[in-house]
Each structure stands twice: as structure tokens, then as C-alpha cells.
Amino acid sequence: MAEKLHFSLVSPERELFSGDVDQVDAPGSEGDFGVLAGHAPFMTALREGFVIVHDGERRLRYELKGGFADVTPAGLTILAEHAVEWAG
């Protein structure tokens, strides 16, 4: 079984997601990026766009209006200025 990435997505209103997933794609201010378990640590600003959470065959999408992403050995945390689960 492949190693999982711990991911948390937090908006000012509430925590939208917290769990272990396969991959997260996010809209970085310098371009889109993907994070897998064991990724090198970094921090970046986020621009408006979609965060896509990959977990097996399941894909979740969240519409994001900026914020910050922090990748550490413990996982990925996104602190969003505003985020909602995308139903489209």
C-alpha cells in the first residue's frame, strides 16, 4: 500500500477537510503544484482556483480564493482566505 499524505484544508469559518489522501493539487501563486507523501517541505501563497484532493478513485474539489499552503514532514495544510466544496 502506498504511503498517504495527511491533508488539512482550513477556512476562517471552519475546517473543510482533514484526512489521509493520495495526492493534493493546488493553485500556487507561481503555478499549480501537486503534493504526495514525502514531499520536500515548502510554503507558498495560493491564488484563486481549485484544490483537488485525490484519494483512490475519489476526487474532491474545493474552490479557493487565495491563502497559504504549508508542506511539512507531517503533511500539507492549506489556510484559505475563503474555500467552499465545489458541487459542479
Residue, then its C-alpha position, 0 to 999 in steps of 0.5 A: m500500500a502506498e504511503k498517504l499524505h495527511f491533508s488539512l484544508v482550513s477556512p476562517e469559518r471552519e475546517l473543510f477537510s482533514g484526512d489521509v489522501d493520495q495526492v493534493d493539487a493546488p493553485g500556487s501563486e507561481g503555478d499549480f503544484g501537486v503534493l504526495a507523501g514525502h514531499a520536500p517541505f515548502m510554503t507558498a501563497l495560493r491564488e484563486g482556483f481549485v484544490i483537488v484532493h485525490d484519494g483512490e478513485r475519489r476526487l474532491r474539489y474545493e474552490l479557493k480564493g487565495g491563502f497559504a499552503d504549508v508542506t511539512p514532514a507531517g503533511l500539507t495544510i492549506l489556510a484559505e482566505h475563503a474555500v467552499e466544496w465545489a458541487g459542479 
